[in-house]
Amino acid sequence: VKLYAFERLQKNIIKWIRNEPLASYSNSQYLKFLLELNILPFKELSIYNDLRLFYEIVYDLVPLPLPHFISAVDPSILRGTRANFNIINGLDHTSFTDALNFKTHSALSDSFFP
């Protein structure tokens, strides 16, 4: 689903709510109106919903299993740094990793200078 179409729909809904069907808003005005109405933009709303669902899965608030490729971080494979201190010492049980290992493609990866 294209996010752009939903954002356009949301802009038209805001215009309808404000009774300004022919108005043209800048991005900052549009965000200001969304905040006044206590509405998240669609992009942030989808991110929020994904994070909320992940939280609910992790804490067994919904009857869905954690996907097989996501697991808790194994403290034994981490380097002893300040950022990993709580994980290594068993104080942080909320860190997860995935087994997919996606590689991002850089525009410069095929260039003459690697």
Helices and strands as residue ranges (DSSP letters): H 3-17, H 27-36, H 42-58, E 70-72, G 75-77, G 82-84, H 85-88, E 96-98
